[in-house]
Structure formats: structure tokens, C-alpha cells
């Protein structure tokens, strides 16, 4: 399912226009982003938890040339599936 299909599904399921559903999806994504920046965690009970993890700087090797490459520290987002979503998919 891509973004347009998700917006269409949300509009149909909630009785909204596609424009309203699109704005709702944008607001959800913005809320998750801000929550991760501010609190490093967004938990949706039954659905899952988004976490902002810090990755340390490291040195890697270019497999083609064998040269050492420095990878800077960064934040990475992870998602742990909730029990209700896991059960629904299985």
C-alpha cells in the first residue's frame, strides 16, 4: 500500500474527504517526528513504538577499494511492533 492508497483507505473508513485524510496523515507524521525529536519515543498501545536511537561514530571499509571510511554519529529511528498489530498480521 502506498501513500495515496492509504489516504484513500483512511478517507473511506473515517467518512472524510481525501484532502482531509491527507491532512490527517500529514499531522500524524508530523506528530511522530516531533515526538521523536523531543522525547525520543512515541508509543501507540497495541500498534507499536517508535524509538530514536543514537548510533555511535564508527570506521567502515569500502569493499571495492578497501579504504577506511569514517561514518559519523547519527540518530536512527526504529519501530517495535505492538501485540495487536502482530496478532492481526499473523
C-alpha positions as YAML, in Angstrom:
chain: A
units: angstrom
residues:
- id: 1
  name: UNK
  ca: [0.00, 0.00, 0.00]
- id: 2
  name: UNK
  ca: [1.42, 3.37, -0.94]
- id: 3
  name: UNK
  ca: [0.62, 6.81, 0.47]
- id: 4
  name: UNK
  ca: [-2.23, 7.56, -1.98]
- id: 5
  name: UNK
  ca: [-3.87, 4.21, -1.26]
- id: 6
  name: UNK
  ca: [-3.55, 4.80, 2.48]
- id: 7
  name: UNK
  ca: [-5.14, 8.26, 2.18]
- id: 8
  name: UNK
  ca: [-7.98, 6.78, 0.12]
- id: 9
  name: UNK
  ca: [-8.50, 4.00, 2.69]
- id: 10
  name: UNK
  ca: [-8.49, 6.48, 5.59]
- id: 11
  name: UNK
  ca: [-10.98, 8.74, 3.80]
- id: 12
  name: UNK
  ca: [-13.34, 5.86, 3.09]
- id: 13
  name: UNK
  ca: [-13.07, 4.29, 6.55]
- id: 14
  name: UNK
  ca: [-13.47, 7.55, 8.50]
- id: 15
  name: UNK
  ca: [-16.01, 9.21, 6.18]
- id: 16
  name: UNK
  ca: [-13.61, 12.03, 5.29]
- id: 17
  name: UNK
  ca: [-12.66, 13.65, 2.03]
- id: 18
  name: UNK
  ca: [-9.34, 12.60, 0.56]
- id: 19
  name: UNK
  ca: [-7.99, 16.09, 1.28]
- id: 20
  name: UNK
  ca: [-8.97, 15.81, 4.96]
- id: 21
  name: UNK
  ca: [-7.49, 12.32, 5.20]
- id: 22
  name: UNK
  ca: [-4.28, 13.58, 3.59]
- id: 23
  name: UNK
  ca: [-4.04, 16.39, 6.13]
- id: 24
  name: UNK
  ca: [-4.72, 13.92, 8.96]
- id: 25
  name: UNK
  ca: [-1.91, 11.66, 7.73]
- id: 26
  name: UNK
  ca: [0.45, 14.66, 7.47]
- id: 27
  name: UNK
  ca: [-0.47, 15.69, 11.03]
- id: 28
  name: UNK
  ca: [0.19, 12.13, 12.27]
- id: 29
  name: UNK
  ca: [3.60, 12.00, 10.62]
- id: 30
  name: UNK
  ca: [4.49, 15.47, 11.94]
- id: 31
  name: UNK
  ca: [3.41, 14.44, 15.45]
- id: 32
  name: UNK
  ca: [5.57, 11.30, 15.35]
- id: 33
  name: UNK
  ca: [8.54, 13.32, 14.08]
- id: 34
  name: UNK
  ca: [8.21, 15.98, 16.79]
- id: 35
  name: UNK
  ca: [7.67, 13.33, 19.47]
- id: 36
  name: UNK
  ca: [10.84, 11.52, 18.43]
- id: 37
  name: UNK
  ca: [12.83, 14.77, 18.43]
- id: 38
  name: UNK
  ca: [11.54, 15.90, 21.82]
- id: 39
  name: UNK
  ca: [11.00, 12.67, 23.78]
- id: 40
  name: UNK
  ca: [12.96, 10.05, 21.73]
- id: 41
  name: UNK
  ca: [9.89, 7.76, 21.87]
- id: 42
  name: UNK
  ca: [6.32, 7.61, 20.55]
- id: 43
  name: UNK
  ca: [4.18, 4.71, 21.85]
- id: 44
  name: UNK
  ca: [0.86, 3.72, 20.29]
- id: 45
  name: UNK
  ca: [-0.53, 0.98, 22.52]
- id: 46
  name: UNK
  ca: [-1.35, -2.13, 20.51]
- id: 47
  name: UNK
  ca: [0.17, -0.73, 17.31]
- id: 48
  name: UNK
  ca: [3.82, -0.25, 18.21]
- id: 49
  name: UNK
  ca: [6.55, 2.02, 19.48]
- id: 50
  name: UNK
  ca: [8.83, 4.35, 17.52]
- id: 51
  name: UNK
  ca: [12.23, 4.91, 19.16]
- id: 52
  name: UNK
  ca: [15.00, 7.35, 18.34]
- id: 53
  name: UNK
  ca: [18.31, 5.55, 18.86]
- id: 54
  name: UNK
  ca: [21.74, 7.15, 18.85]
- id: 55
  name: UNK
  ca: [24.32, 5.41, 16.65]
- id: 56
  name: UNK
  ca: [27.95, 5.98, 17.56]
- id: 57
  name: UNK
  ca: [30.55, 7.08, 15.03]
- id: 58
  name: UNK
  ca: [32.48, 4.21, 13.50]
- id: 59
  name: UNK
  ca: [35.02, 3.28, 10.90]
- id: 60
  name: UNK
  ca: [34.00, 1.06, 7.98]
- id: 61
  name: UNK
  ca: [35.75, -0.25, 4.90]
- id: 62
  name: UNK
  ca: [34.88, 0.38, 1.28]
- id: 63
  name: UNK
  ca: [34.52, -3.17, -0.09]
- id: 64
  name: UNK
  ca: [35.66, -2.15, -3.56]
- id: 65
  name: UNK
  ca: [38.86, -0.33, -2.61]
- id: 66
  name: UNK
  ca: [39.47, -1.49, 0.96]
- id: 67
  name: UNK
  ca: [39.90, 2.13, 2.08]
- id: 68
  name: UNK
  ca: [38.78, 3.10, 5.59]
- id: 69
  name: UNK
  ca: [35.72, 5.34, 5.68]
- id: 70
  name: UNK
  ca: [34.60, 7.30, 8.76]
- id: 71
  name: UNK
  ca: [30.85, 7.16, 9.40]
- id: 72
  name: UNK
  ca: [29.71, 9.99, 11.70]
- id: 73
  name: UNK
  ca: [27.39, 9.55, 14.70]
- id: 74
  name: UNK
  ca: [23.71, 9.83, 13.86]
- id: 75
  name: UNK
  ca: [20.19, 9.15, 15.08]
- id: 76
  name: UNK
  ca: [18.26, 6.20, 13.69]
- id: 77
  name: UNK
  ca: [14.54, 5.52, 14.07]
- id: 78
  name: UNK
  ca: [13.41, 2.02, 14.98]
- id: 79
  name: UNK
  ca: [9.93, 0.54, 15.27]
- id: 80
  name: UNK
  ca: [8.85, -2.28, 17.57]
- id: 81
  name: UNK
  ca: [5.55, -3.89, 16.61]
- id: 82
  name: UNK
  ca: [2.78, -3.97, 19.20]
- id: 83
  name: UNK
  ca: [0.90, -7.12, 20.19]
- id: 84
  name: UNK
  ca: [-2.42, -6.26, 18.50]
- id: 85
  name: UNK
  ca: [-0.75, -5.46, 15.17]
- id: 86
  name: UNK
  ca: [1.39, -8.60, 15.39]
- id: 87
  name: UNK
  ca: [-1.68, -10.74, 16.07]
- id: 88
  name: UNK
  ca: [-3.68, -9.08, 13.28]
- id: 89
  name: UNK
  ca: [-0.96, -9.75, 10.69]
- id: 90
  name: UNK
  ca: [-0.44, -13.36, 11.79]
...
